């Protein structure tokens, strides 16, 4: 899509939001949307209901295969499988591909929750064919991440990665889901964000509590990332075979 076409498409979406619609048009459009959303939920629930304990790996689609973070994500995916977990990713390239690749290499469950995007998102080749789902709606996809994951590992990424990690943190903080472990890999990447949250959002503005930082563990190696998941569940005498 050219820049001119992108601008025209964006203008069309904005104008559409301000256009008055008649009742018949509203009812027809919204009714079909409901059915499409329901279909995505049904497919997700049916395919993922029996996958067993899994850990989601979040990270940038733009990460180069030669990047140290790509190689770390691949190793993390492999080590998770070695410890009895399956791996869930967003199904695309970059970090997502690396996590699926590591899981696939070790013969473990490799799940891909792909999404239709206008750029950069085609599913990678390391996902189990019966565990690949492609969504149109981000919010349905996010439900699948949090419903079927027993832990979350955040690699360096962009807006989508931050969105997914903060979604998980918020749901845990508000007790909408269990207190599953959240592990951020790469202190050089994450420390600036955590410092801002601690100094500005928490201490200066009082918008979060100090105890919220207990929900997050920051590590620098694949071994530490998987150990953090294992250590969390060892407190409850649980293993991936529960």
MDAnalysis code that builds the backbone (N, CA, C; Angstrom):
import MDAnalysis as mda
import numpy as np

u = mda.Universe.empty(726, n_residues=242, atom_resindex=np.repeat(np.arange(242), 3), trajectory=True)
u.add_TopologyAttr("name", ["N", "CA", "C"] * 242)
u.add_TopologyAttr("resid", np.arange(1, 243))
u.add_TopologyAttr("resname", ["UNK", "UNK", "UNK", "UNK", "UNK", "UNK", "UNK", "UNK", "UNK", "UNK", "UNK", "UNK", "UNK", "UNK", "UNK", "UNK", "UNK", "UNK", "UNK", "UNK", "UNK", "UNK", "UNK", "UNK", "UNK", "UNK", "UNK", "UNK", "UNK", "UNK", "UNK", "UNK", "UNK", "UNK", "UNK", "UNK", "UNK", "UNK", "UNK", "UNK", "UNK", "UNK", "UNK", "UNK", "UNK", "UNK", "UNK", "UNK", "UNK", "UNK", "UNK", "UNK", "UNK", "UNK", "UNK", "UNK", "UNK", "UNK", "UNK", "UNK", "UNK", "UNK", "UNK", "UNK", "UNK", "UNK", "UNK", "UNK", "UNK", "UNK", "UNK", "UNK", "UNK", "UNK", "UNK", "UNK", "UNK", "UNK", "UNK", "UNK", "UNK", "UNK", "UNK", "UNK", "UNK", "UNK", "UNK", "UNK", "UNK", "UNK", "UNK", "UNK", "UNK", "UNK", "UNK", "UNK", "UNK", "UNK", "UNK", "UNK", "UNK", "UNK", "UNK", "UNK", "UNK", "UNK", "UNK", "UNK", "UNK", "UNK", "UNK", "UNK", "UNK", "UNK", "UNK", "UNK", "UNK", "UNK", "UNK", "UNK", "UNK", "UNK", "UNK", "UNK", "UNK", "UNK", "UNK", "UNK", "UNK", "UNK", "UNK", "UNK", "UNK", "UNK", "UNK", "UNK", "UNK", "UNK", "UNK", "UNK", "UNK", "UNK", "UNK", "UNK", "UNK", "UNK", "UNK", "UNK", "UNK", "UNK", "UNK", "UNK", "UNK", "UNK", "UNK", "UNK", "UNK", "UNK", "UNK", "UNK", "UNK", "UNK", "UNK", "UNK", "UNK", "UNK", "UNK", "UNK", "UNK", "UNK", "UNK", "UNK", "UNK", "UNK", "UNK", "UNK", "UNK", "UNK", "UNK", "UNK", "UNK", "UNK", "UNK", "UNK", "UNK", "UNK", "UNK", "UNK", "UNK", "UNK", "UNK", "UNK", "UNK", "UNK", "UNK", "UNK", "UNK", "UNK", "UNK", "UNK", "UNK", "UNK", "UNK", "UNK", "UNK", "UNK", "UNK", "UNK", "UNK", "UNK", "UNK", "UNK", "UNK", "UNK", "UNK", "UNK", "UNK", "UNK", "UNK", "UNK", "UNK", "UNK", "UNK", "UNK", "UNK", "UNK", "UNK", "UNK", "UNK", "UNK", "UNK", "UNK", "UNK", "UNK", "UNK", "UNK", "UNK", "UNK", "UNK", "UNK", "UNK", "UNK"])
u.atoms.positions = np.array([
    [0.843, -1.199, 0.000],
    [0.000, 0.000, 0.000],
    [0.878, 1.248, 0.000],
    [0.612, 2.153, -0.932],
    [1.402, 3.378, -1.017],
    [1.031, 4.335, 0.105],
    [1.883, 5.352, 0.307],
    [1.609, 6.348, 1.347],
    [0.300, 7.084, 1.069],
    [0.057, 7.371, -0.215],
    [-1.184, 8.060, -0.588],
    [-2.400, 7.196, -0.264],
    [-2.309, 5.908, -0.565],
    [-3.412, 4.995, -0.273],
    [-3.630, 4.855, 1.229],
    [-2.536, 4.796, 2.000],
    [-2.653, 4.712, 3.458],
    [-3.351, 5.937, 4.022],
    [-2.964, 7.133, 3.524],
    [-3.581, 8.368, 4.016],
    [-5.069, 8.418, 3.664],
    [-5.398, 7.970, 2.455],
    [-6.802, 7.961, 2.036],
    [-7.612, 6.987, 2.880],
    [-7.023, 5.838, 3.188],
    [-7.700, 4.846, 4.008],
    [-7.920, 5.358, 5.423],
    [-6.905, 6.042, 5.964],
    [-7.023, 6.606, 7.303],
    [-8.108, 7.679, 7.355],
    [-8.148, 8.536, 6.325],
    [-9.171, 9.576, 6.280],
    [-10.568, 8.955, 6.192],
    [-10.690, 7.882, 5.407],
    [-11.981, 7.216, 5.286],
    [-12.460, 6.680, 6.631],
    [-11.559, 6.085, 7.406],
    [-11.922, 5.544, 8.719],
    [-12.363, 6.652, 9.670],
    [-11.655, 7.777, 9.629],
    [-12.000, 8.887, 10.522],
    [-13.360, 9.474, 10.146],
    [-13.576, 9.703, 8.865],
    [-14.861, 10.250, 8.415],
    [-16.007, 9.285, 8.718],
    [-15.751, 7.995, 8.597],
    [-16.770, 6.989, 8.855],
    [-17.252, 7.062, 10.298],
    [-16.327, 7.359, 11.218],
    [-16.690, 7.422, 12.633],
    [-17.644, 8.571, 12.934],
    [-17.628, 9.627, 12.086],
    [-18.483, 10.790, 12.328],
    [-19.765, 10.752, 11.500],
    [-19.890, 9.771, 10.626],
    [-21.052, 9.729, 9.747],
    [-22.274, 9.184, 10.467],
    [-23.408, 9.844, 10.294],
    [-24.655, 9.357, 10.866],
    [-25.104, 8.104, 10.119],
    [-25.554, 7.100, 10.867],
    [-26.022, 5.860, 10.262],
    [-27.478, 5.625, 10.655],
    [-28.222, 5.019, 9.742],
    [-29.596, 4.696, 10.085],
    [-29.643, 3.403, 10.894],
    [-30.811, 3.142, 11.505],
    [-30.936, 2.007, 12.416],
    [-30.693, 0.679, 11.694],
    [-31.199, 0.554, 10.481],
    [-31.026, -0.685, 9.720],
    [-29.556, -0.964, 9.457],
    [-28.801, 0.059, 9.111],
    [-27.368, -0.101, 8.843],
    [-26.621, -0.493, 10.103],
    [-26.949, 0.145, 11.210],
    [-26.300, -0.158, 12.492],
    [-26.582, -1.605, 12.897],
    [-27.852, -1.990, 12.827],
    [-28.246, -3.337, 13.241],
    [-27.575, -4.399, 12.386],
    [-27.547, -4.176, 11.075],
    [-26.952, -5.146, 10.167],
    [-25.460, -5.301, 10.414],
    [-24.739, -4.186, 10.506],
    [-23.291, -4.236, 10.683],
    [-22.924, -4.829, 12.031],
    [-23.563, -4.356, 13.104],
    [-23.211, -4.827, 14.438],
    [-23.571, -6.290, 14.636],
    [-24.666, -6.736, 14.039],
    [-25.061, -8.131, 14.192],
    [-24.033, -9.064, 13.560],
    [-23.562, -8.729, 12.369],
    [-22.557, -9.559, 11.716],
    [-21.240, -9.524, 12.477],
    [-20.902, -8.378, 13.068],
    [-19.684, -8.286, 13.874],
    [-19.752, -9.226, 15.068],
    [-20.910, -9.287, 15.711],
    [-21.081, -10.181, 16.862],
    [-20.826, -11.626, 16.454],
    [-21.352, -12.039, 15.320],
    [-21.160, -13.421, 14.867],
    [-19.690, -13.694, 14.545],
    [-19.003, -12.721, 13.949],
    [-17.584, -12.904, 13.635],
    [-16.760, -13.034, 14.911],
    [-17.078, -12.200, 15.903],
    [-16.368, -12.267, 17.183],
    [-16.630, -13.613, 17.856],
    [-17.882, -14.045, 17.864],
    [-18.224, -15.345, 18.464],
    [-17.477, -16.482, 17.783],
    [-17.381, -16.415, 16.457],
    [-16.690, -17.474, 15.718],
    [-15.225, -17.553, 16.115],
    [-14.593, -16.399, 16.321],
    [-13.180, -16.405, 16.720],
    [-13.011, -16.966, 18.133],
    [-13.914, -16.610, 19.034],
    [-13.850, -17.171, 20.384],
    [-14.029, -18.693, 20.356],
    [-15.009, -19.166, 19.604],
    [-15.277, -20.601, 19.540],
    [-14.068, -21.354, 18.992],
    [-13.484, -20.859, 17.906],
    [-12.318, -21.523, 17.340],
    [-11.163, -21.552, 18.344],
    [-10.935, -20.422, 19.016],
    [-9.859, -20.362, 19.995],
    [-10.068, -21.311, 21.150],
    [-11.273, -21.330, 21.699],
    [-11.566, -22.213, 22.825],
    [-11.427, -23.676, 22.427],
    [-11.910, -24.026, 21.243],
    [-11.861, -25.428, 20.818],
    [-10.435, -25.902, 20.571],
    [-9.600, -25.054, 19.977],
    [-8.241, -25.473, 19.646],
    [-7.306, -25.460, 20.848],
    [-7.583, -24.603, 21.819],
    [-6.632, -24.420, 22.916],
    [-7.054, -25.082, 24.219],
    [-8.257, -25.614, 24.272],
    [-8.783, -26.133, 25.540],
    [-7.929, -27.251, 26.133],
    [-7.234, -28.030, 25.287],
    [-6.500, -29.197, 25.784],
    [-4.995, -29.091, 25.568],
    [-4.471, -27.873, 25.436],
    [-3.034, -27.773, 25.144],
    [-2.165, -28.000, 26.372],
    [-2.735, -27.915, 27.572],
    [-1.944, -28.116, 28.778],
    [-1.174, -26.864, 29.175],
    [-0.337, -26.963, 30.220],
    [0.397, -25.795, 30.714],
    [1.302, -25.181, 29.650],
    [1.159, -23.898, 29.432],
    [1.954, -23.181, 28.433],
    [2.411, -21.845, 28.984],
    [3.465, -21.324, 28.405],
    [3.980, -19.993, 28.738],
    [3.968, -19.149, 27.470],
    [3.449, -17.930, 27.570],
    [3.445, -17.022, 26.426],
    [4.754, -16.246, 26.364],
    [5.295, -16.128, 25.167],
    [6.489, -15.314, 24.929],
    [6.082, -14.135, 24.058],
    [6.241, -12.928, 24.593],
    [5.930, -11.708, 23.856],
    [7.225, -11.052, 23.388],
    [7.172, -10.359, 22.257],
    [8.348, -9.647, 21.773],
    [8.142, -9.138, 20.365],
    [9.086, -8.371, 19.888],
    [8.942, -7.666, 18.614],
    [8.947, -8.590, 17.401],
    [8.060, -8.272, 16.442],
    [8.060, -8.956, 15.157],
    [9.247, -8.523, 14.300],
    [9.892, -7.426, 14.665],
    [10.959, -6.861, 13.845],
    [12.357, -7.327, 14.246],
    [12.447, -8.158, 15.255],
    [13.759, -8.612, 15.724],
    [14.432, -9.504, 14.684],
    [15.651, -9.160, 14.329],
    [16.407, -9.902, 13.308],
    [16.870, -11.256, 13.867],
    [16.877, -12.298, 13.042],
    [17.357, -13.610, 13.502],
    [18.787, -13.609, 14.029],
    [19.573, -12.610, 13.645],
    [20.944, -12.522, 14.150],
    [21.024, -11.783, 15.488],
    [19.930, -11.229, 15.932],
    [19.909, -10.488, 17.201],
    [20.123, -11.427, 18.379],
    [20.762, -10.919, 19.408],
    [20.961, -11.735, 20.608],
    [19.625, -12.079, 21.254],
    [18.642, -11.174, 21.100],
    [17.343, -11.438, 21.719],
    [16.578, -12.533, 20.981],
    [16.750, -12.619, 19.665],
    [16.155, -13.722, 18.905],
    [16.716, -15.047, 19.415],
    [18.026, -15.105, 19.555],
    [18.664, -16.345, 19.993],
    [18.276, -16.700, 21.427],
    [18.115, -15.667, 22.259],
    [17.673, -15.917, 23.632],
    [16.245, -16.439, 23.659],
    [15.365, -15.859, 22.831],
    [13.976, -16.312, 22.795],
    [13.877, -17.755, 22.306],
    [14.706, -18.100, 21.330],
    [14.723, -19.485, 20.845],
    [15.158, -20.431, 21.956],
    [16.174, -20.036, 22.694],
    [16.654, -20.875, 23.796],
    [15.609, -20.983, 24.899],
    [14.929, -19.890, 25.179],
    [13.879, -19.915, 26.196],
    [12.762, -20.871, 25.783],
    [12.345, -20.796, 24.500],
    [11.322, -21.706, 24.015],
    [11.725, -23.159, 24.178],
    [12.986, -23.468, 23.863],
    [13.486, -24.835, 24.001],
    [13.520, -25.271, 25.462],
    [13.993, -24.395, 26.335],
    [14.109, -24.746, 27.754],
    [12.739, -24.897, 28.418],
    [11.776, -24.111, 27.984],
    [10.426, -24.268, 28.521],
    [9.891, -25.660, 28.201],
    [10.097, -26.096, 26.966],
    [9.650, -27.438, 26.568],
    [10.386, -28.508, 27.368],
    [11.686, -28.324, 27.552],
    [12.459, -29.283, 28.336],
    [11.956, -29.401, 29.773],
    [11.334, -28.332, 30.247],
    [10.793, -28.327, 31.609],
    [9.298, -28.650, 31.648],
    [8.741, -29.058, 30.515],
    [7.375, -29.548, 30.506],
    [6.300, -28.591, 30.064],
    [6.682, -27.403, 29.616],
    [5.691, -26.411, 29.183],
    [5.602, -26.342, 27.659],
    [4.447, -25.957, 27.164],
    [4.317, -25.569, 25.779],
    [4.595, -24.080, 25.647],
    [4.685, -23.610, 24.407],
    [4.993, -22.204, 24.148],
    [3.880, -21.587, 23.301],
    [3.423, -20.421, 23.726],
    [2.449, -19.650, 22.961],
    [3.102, -18.342, 22.535],
    [2.974, -17.994, 21.258],
    [3.441, -16.692, 20.783],
    [2.352, -16.057, 19.921],
    [2.640, -14.858, 19.457],
    [1.724, -14.184, 18.548],
    [1.784, -14.720, 17.139],
    [2.607, -15.724, 16.899],
    [2.594, -16.443, 15.641],
    [3.359, -15.825, 14.486],
    [3.908, -14.637, 14.675],
    [4.564, -13.941, 13.577],
    [6.063, -14.157, 13.532],
    [6.780, -13.239, 12.861],
    [8.244, -13.331, 12.758],
    [8.923, -12.779, 14.018],
    [10.237, -12.602, 13.923],
    [10.991, -11.983, 15.018],
    [11.023, -12.849, 16.265],
    [10.792, -12.223, 17.417],
    [10.803, -12.938, 18.697],
    [9.788, -14.065, 18.707],
    [8.641, -13.833, 18.108],
    [7.600, -14.866, 18.075],
    [8.096, -16.111, 17.351],
    [8.701, -15.901, 16.218],
    [9.279, -17.018, 15.458],
    [10.320, -17.750, 16.288],
    [11.160, -16.997, 16.972],
    [12.223, -17.607, 17.771],
    [11.654, -18.503, 18.867],
    [10.626, -18.015, 19.578],
    [10.022, -18.821, 20.632],
    [9.409, -20.097, 20.089],
    [8.677, -19.985, 18.986],
    [8.099, -21.181, 18.356],
    [9.184, -22.122, 17.844],
    [10.250, -21.557, 17.315],
    [11.342, -22.368, 16.774],
    [11.982, -23.212, 17.873],
    [12.225, -22.601, 19.017],
    [12.823, -23.344, 20.128],
    [11.925, -24.461, 20.614],
    [10.620, -24.172, 20.719],
    [9.671, -25.194, 21.163],
    [9.580, -26.324, 20.148],
    [9.534, -25.975, 18.875],
    [9.442, -26.962, 17.807],
    [10.677, -27.848, 17.758],
    [11.829, -27.234, 17.980],
    [13.098, -27.966, 17.938],
    [13.140, -29.082, 18.978],
    [12.502, -28.828, 20.122],
    [12.513, -29.808, 21.205],
    [11.296, -30.724, 21.165],
    [10.472, -30.590, 20.137],
    [9.316, -31.471, 20.003],
    [8.172, -31.138, 20.936],
    [8.141, -29.902, 21.431],
    [7.074, -29.506, 22.343],
    [5.917, -28.826, 21.636],
    [4.907, -28.483, 22.408],
    [3.743, -27.800, 21.853],
    [4.122, -26.373, 21.477],
    [3.813, -26.012, 20.226],
    [4.182, -24.702, 19.696],
    [2.935, -24.041, 19.131],
    [2.413, -23.062, 19.863],
    [1.130, -22.439, 19.544],
    [1.366, -21.056, 18.944],
    [0.611, -20.714, 17.914],
    [0.719, -19.399, 17.291],
    [-0.625, -18.718, 17.198],
    [-0.775, -17.591, 17.873],
    [-2.010, -16.803, 17.817],
    [-1.760, -15.626, 16.881],
    [-1.913, -15.881, 15.609],
    [-1.599, -14.896, 14.579],
    [-2.729, -13.878, 14.438],
    [-2.446, -12.766, 13.756],
    [-3.486, -11.761, 13.528],
    [-3.287, -11.104, 12.174],
    [-4.402, -10.791, 11.518],
    [-4.344, -10.088, 10.240],
    [-3.923, -8.638, 10.478],
    [-2.818, -8.233, 9.853],
    [-2.339, -6.852, 9.948],
    [-1.965, -6.370, 8.550],
    [-1.975, -5.044, 8.337],
    [-1.605, -4.532, 7.016],
    [-0.115, -4.628, 6.727],
    [0.689, -4.977, 7.746],
    [2.131, -5.082, 7.532],
    [2.725, -6.063, 8.541],
    [3.840, -6.633, 8.194],
    [4.783, -7.405, 9.025],
    [4.232, -8.646, 9.719],
    [3.013, -9.089, 9.465],
    [2.529, -10.233, 10.217],
    [2.059, -11.366, 9.318],
    [2.977, -12.284, 8.993],
    [2.602, -13.559, 8.411],
    [3.064, -14.612, 9.400],
    [2.355, -15.713, 9.507],
    [2.718, -16.680, 10.542],
    [4.036, -17.375, 10.192],
    [4.763, -17.772, 11.239],
    [6.053, -18.444, 11.021],
    [5.852, -19.949, 10.835],
    [6.907, -20.617, 10.389],
    [6.817, -22.027, 9.997],
    [6.997, -22.996, 11.159],
    [7.184, -22.513, 12.374],
    [7.510, -23.393, 13.488],
    [6.313, -23.664, 14.409],
    [5.128, -23.300, 13.967],
    [3.912, -23.511, 14.749],
    [3.307, -24.863, 14.384],
    [2.817, -25.597, 15.379],
    [2.102, -26.832, 15.093],
    [0.874, -26.500, 14.238],
    [0.679, -27.195, 13.126],
    [-0.435, -26.863, 12.222],
    [-1.796, -26.834, 12.902],
    [-2.003, -27.716, 13.877],
    [-3.300, -27.761, 14.555],
    [-3.403, -26.741, 15.682],
    [-2.342, -25.961, 15.887],
    [-2.346, -24.964, 16.959],
    [-2.082, -23.553, 16.426],
    [-2.390, -23.360, 15.153],
    [-2.294, -22.038, 14.536],
    [-3.697, -21.454, 14.388],
    [-3.899, -20.270, 14.952],
    [-5.180, -19.568, 14.825],
    [-4.876, -18.155, 14.348],
    [-5.619, -17.688, 13.371],
    [-5.438, -16.332, 12.870],
    [-6.680, -15.514, 13.178],
    [-6.481, -14.404, 13.882],
    [-7.581, -13.569, 14.353],
    [-7.707, -12.284, 13.534],
    [-8.901, -11.717, 13.571],
    [-9.129, -10.368, 13.058],
    [-9.167, -9.361, 14.194],
    [-9.544, -9.827, 15.387],
    [-9.770, -8.927, 16.512],
    [-8.693, -9.104, 17.585],
    [-8.010, -8.002, 17.887],
    [-6.958, -8.043, 18.897],
    [-7.505, -8.491, 20.251],
    [-8.690, -8.003, 20.610],
    [-9.184, -8.298, 21.960],
    [-9.509, -9.778, 22.140],
    [-9.944, -10.447, 21.065],
    [-10.183, -11.891, 21.157],
    [-8.852, -12.618, 21.330],
    [-7.881, -12.217, 20.562],
    [-6.544, -12.817, 20.640],
    [-5.950, -12.661, 22.035],
    [-6.122, -11.487, 22.631],
    [-5.567, -11.247, 23.967],
    [-6.243, -12.121, 25.018],
    [-7.533, -12.380, 24.850],
    [-8.218, -13.291, 25.773],
    [-7.563, -14.662, 25.728],
    [-7.201, -15.117, 24.540],
    [-6.583, -16.443, 24.406],
    [-5.222, -16.501, 25.099],
    [-4.456, -15.433, 24.987],
    [-3.158, -15.388, 25.674],
    [-3.333, -15.578, 27.178],
    [-4.212, -14.787, 27.772],
    [-4.309, -14.807, 29.235],
    [-5.103, -16.002, 29.745],
    [-5.987, -16.541, 28.930],
    [-6.794, -17.679, 29.376],
    [-5.998, -18.978, 29.385],
    [-5.040, -19.115, 28.466],
    [-4.372, -20.399, 28.298],
    [-2.884, -20.361, 28.638],
    [-2.428, -19.322, 29.306],
    [-1.012, -19.221, 29.701],
    [-0.871, -19.361, 31.209],
    [0.173, -20.073, 31.617],
    [0.501, -20.177, 33.035],
    [1.689, -19.284, 33.408],
    [2.101, -18.469, 32.470],
    [3.194, -17.535, 32.723],
    [3.429, -16.698, 31.481],
    [4.092, -15.555, 31.672],
    [4.326, -14.624, 30.571],
    [5.793, -14.178, 30.584],
    [6.445, -14.298, 29.430],
    [7.832, -13.856, 29.300],
    [7.869, -12.740, 28.268],
    [8.338, -11.573, 28.686],
    [8.402, -10.419, 27.806],
    [9.825, -10.175, 27.323],
    [10.042, -10.318, 26.034],
    [11.302, -9.954, 25.405],
    [11.194, -8.510, 24.912],
    [12.300, -7.867, 24.554],
    [12.224, -6.503, 24.026],
    [11.284, -6.417, 22.821],
    [10.460, -5.385, 22.816],
    [9.506, -5.219, 21.731],
    [8.967, -3.807, 21.691],
    [7.937, -3.618, 20.893],
    [7.356, -2.294, 20.692],
    [6.006, -2.142, 21.363],
    [5.121, -1.393, 20.696],
    [3.825, -1.069, 21.278],
    [3.004, -2.328, 21.577],
    [3.013, -3.280, 20.642],
    [2.233, -4.498, 20.851],
    [2.718, -5.294, 22.046],
    [4.031, -5.387, 22.191],
    [4.609, -6.109, 23.325],
    [4.235, -5.438, 24.642],
    [4.357, -4.117, 24.692],
    [3.996, -3.390, 25.908],
    [2.520, -3.573, 26.230],
    [1.682, -3.536, 25.199],
    [0.248, -3.723, 25.379],
    [-0.046, -5.084, 25.996],
    [0.580, -6.118, 25.482],
    [0.327, -7.472, 25.972],
    [0.819, -7.650, 27.404],
    [1.981, -7.109, 27.711],
    [2.524, -7.249, 29.063],
    [1.687, -6.482, 30.076],
    [1.331, -5.242, 29.739],
    [0.521, -4.458, 30.678],
    [-0.887, -5.021, 30.824],
    [-1.394, -5.640, 29.776],
    [-2.687, -6.324, 29.886],
    [-2.606, -7.419, 30.949],
    [-1.557, -8.237, 30.870],
    [-1.397, -9.319, 31.841],
    [-1.219, -8.762, 33.254],
    [-0.389, -7.735, 33.390],
    [-0.165, -7.142, 34.710],
    [-1.465, -6.595, 35.281],
    [-2.235, -5.893, 34.454],
    [-3.488, -5.299, 34.921],
    [-4.477, -6.362, 35.377],
    [-4.595, -7.436, 34.621],
    [-5.539, -8.490, 34.996],
    [-5.126, -9.187, 36.281],
    [-3.828, -9.335, 36.501],
    [-3.349, -9.921, 37.751],
    [-3.553, -8.943, 38.906],
    [-3.201, -7.681, 38.676],
    [-3.327, -6.651, 39.708],
    [-4.775, -6.507, 40.185],
    [-5.707, -6.614, 39.251],
    [-7.128, -6.458, 39.586],
    [-7.797, -7.788, 39.930],
    [-6.996, -8.848, 40.027],
    [-7.450, -10.178, 40.428],
    [-8.498, -10.761, 39.484],
    [-8.405, -10.401, 38.200],
    [-9.281, -11.002, 37.202],
    [-8.732, -12.347, 36.724],
    [-7.415, -12.529, 36.845],
    [-6.802, -13.833, 36.599],
    [-5.869, -14.129, 37.764],
    [-5.361, -15.358, 37.827],
    [-4.463, -15.731, 38.907],
    [-3.135, -14.986, 38.833],
    [-2.372, -15.076, 39.903],
    [-1.098, -14.373, 39.977],
    [-0.009, -15.178, 39.268],
    [-0.125, -15.234, 37.942],
    [0.859, -15.958, 37.151],
    [2.151, -15.147, 37.031],
    [3.298, -15.822, 36.896],
    [4.574, -15.109, 36.833],
    [4.732, -14.299, 35.551],
    [5.280, -13.092, 35.697],
    [5.606, -12.231, 34.561],
    [7.102, -11.969, 34.605],
    [7.823, -12.399, 33.575],
    [9.273, -12.308, 33.535],
    [9.677, -11.451, 32.347],
    [10.450, -10.404, 32.601],
    [10.946, -9.524, 31.541],
    [12.429, -9.819, 31.319],
    [12.800, -10.079, 30.082],
    [14.168, -10.481, 29.765],
    [14.926, -9.313, 29.138],
    [16.060, -8.949, 29.767],
    [16.899, -7.870, 29.253],
    [16.822, -6.626, 30.118],
    [17.604, -6.586, 31.182],
    [17.538, -5.449, 32.112],
    [17.897, -4.135, 31.424],
    [18.820, -4.152, 30.460],
    [19.178, -2.927, 29.741],
    [17.972, -2.332, 29.021],
    [17.112, -3.195, 28.535],
    [15.925, -2.735, 27.815],
    [14.821, -2.290, 28.767],
    [14.577, -3.044, 29.838],
    [13.402, -2.823, 30.680],
    [13.621, -1.893, 31.860],
    [14.857, -1.724, 32.322],
    [15.075, -0.960, 33.551],
    [14.598, 0.489, 33.460],
    [14.753, 1.111, 32.285],
    [14.297, 2.493, 32.146],
    [12.800, 2.622, 32.348],
    [12.051, 1.678, 31.809],
    [10.593, 1.684, 31.994],
    [10.229, 1.471, 33.456],
    [10.893, 0.512, 34.092],
    [10.591, 0.222, 35.499],
    [10.962, 1.412, 36.378],
    [12.078, 2.073, 36.085],
    [12.466, 3.266, 36.852],
    [11.414, 4.354, 36.726],
    [10.892, 4.558, 35.516],
    [9.850, 5.576, 35.309],
    [8.574, 5.206, 36.072],
    [8.196, 3.945, 36.014],
    [7.011, 3.513, 36.752],
    [7.184, 3.708, 38.255],
    [8.379, 3.374, 38.732],
    [8.623, 3.465, 40.169],
    [8.727, 4.929, 40.637],
    [9.480, 5.757, 39.889],
    [9.749, 7.127, 40.333],
    [8.606, 8.093, 40.029],
    [8.006, 7.950, 38.865],
    [6.983, 8.905, 38.440],
    [5.573, 8.404, 38.709],
    [5.250, 7.236, 38.160],
    [3.878, 6.736, 38.269],
    [3.534, 6.338, 39.705],
    [4.512, 5.732, 40.398],
    [4.262, 5.275, 41.771],
    [4.575, 6.359, 42.811],
    [5.858, 6.748, 42.924],
    [6.279, 7.639, 44.005],
    [5.716, 9.048, 43.861],
    [5.808, 9.631, 42.663],
    [5.383, 11.025, 42.499],
    [3.869, 11.179, 42.349],
    [3.251, 10.322, 41.526],
    [1.828, 10.486, 41.239],
    [0.923, 9.575, 42.064],
    [1.483, 8.513, 42.605],
    [0.679, 7.603, 43.423],
    [-0.367, 6.831, 42.647],
    [-0.117, 6.594, 41.363],
    [-1.114, 5.925, 40.526],
    [-1.037, 4.406, 40.578],
    [0.058, 3.879, 41.089],
    [0.174, 2.447, 41.347],
    [0.829, 2.278, 42.712],
    [0.853, 1.053, 43.209],
    [1.416, 0.782, 44.527],
    [2.773, 0.100, 44.405],
    [3.574, 0.249, 45.426],
    [4.895, -0.373, 45.436],
    [4.788, -1.894, 45.311],
    [3.732, -2.463, 45.884],
    [3.590, -3.929, 45.834],
    [3.353, -4.426, 44.411],
    [2.920, -3.543, 43.517],
    [2.693, -3.973, 42.133],
    [3.983, -4.423, 41.453],
    [5.108, -3.914, 41.922],
    [6.390, -4.298, 41.317],
    [6.765, -5.741, 41.664],
    [6.112, -6.283, 42.695],
    [6.368, -7.678, 43.041],
    [5.823, -8.635, 41.980],
    [4.971, -8.122, 41.091],
    [4.400, -8.950, 40.035],
    [5.381, -9.208, 38.902],
    [6.490, -8.459, 38.878],
    [7.419, -8.484, 37.751],
    [8.792, -8.972, 38.193],
    [9.392, -9.841, 37.402],
    [10.765, -10.284, 37.613],
    [11.579, -9.941, 36.370],
    [12.733, -9.288, 36.570],
    [13.599, -8.934, 35.448],
    [14.841, -9.819, 35.472],
    [15.163, -10.422, 34.335],
    [16.314, -11.330, 34.239],
    [17.112, -10.996, 32.984],
    [18.255, -11.663, 32.850],
    [19.120, -11.372, 31.710],
    [19.522, -12.592, 30.889],
    [19.135, -13.775, 31.322],
    [19.535, -14.971, 30.587],
    [18.335, -15.915, 30.423],
    [18.379, -16.777, 29.415],
    [17.315, -17.782, 29.253],
    [17.165, -18.684, 30.471],
    [18.281, -19.085, 31.065],
    [18.202, -19.934, 32.256],
    [17.445, -19.237, 33.372],
    [17.744, -17.960, 33.591],
    [17.067, -17.212, 34.653],
    [15.579, -17.059, 34.363],
    [15.237, -16.879, 33.102],
    [13.829, -16.711, 32.731],
    [13.022, -17.964, 33.060],
    [13.544, -19.115, 32.660],
    [12.826, -20.365, 32.911],
    [12.862, -20.717, 34.394],
    [13.962, -20.431, 35.063],
    [14.055, -20.681, 36.505],
    [13.018, -19.866, 37.269],
    [12.757, -18.638, 36.813],
    [11.757, -17.795, 37.478],
    [10.367, -18.416, 37.387],
    [10.058, -19.015, 36.226],
    [8.777, -19.706, 36.075],
    [8.733, -20.933, 36.983],
    [9.791, -21.712, 36.959],
    [9.849, -22.933, 37.760],
    [9.797, -22.633, 39.257],
    [10.523, -21.602, 39.670],
    [10.547, -21.239, 41.087],
    [9.173, -20.805, 41.569],
    [8.455, -20.092, 40.729],
    [7.122, -19.643, 41.099],
    [6.221, -20.833, 41.399],
    [6.206, -21.827, 40.513],
    [5.305, -22.962, 40.701],
    [5.788, -23.938, 41.757],
    [7.080, -23.928, 42.041],
    [7.586, -24.823, 43.090],
    [7.035, -24.429, 44.452],
    [6.675, -23.150, 44.619],
    [6.098, -22.701, 45.889],
    [4.756, -23.379, 46.153],
    [4.081, -23.750, 45.085],
    [2.766, -24.384, 45.217],
    [2.843, -25.892, 44.999],
    [4.073, -26.398, 44.922],
    [4.312, -27.827, 44.702],
    [3.631, -28.301, 43.417],
    [3.643, -27.423, 42.390],
    [3.034, -27.756, 41.115],
    [4.109, -27.957, 40.056],
    [3.821, -28.836, 39.115],
    [4.702, -29.055, 37.968],
    [3.869, -28.937, 36.703],
    [4.499, -28.870, 35.533],
    [3.710, -28.766, 34.296],
    [2.782, -29.947, 34.046],
    [2.909, -31.008, 34.848],
    [2.020, -32.150, 34.653],
    [0.763, -32.063, 35.506],
    [0.544, -30.888, 36.168],
    [-0.659, -30.783, 37.019],
    [-1.915, -30.702, 36.167],
])
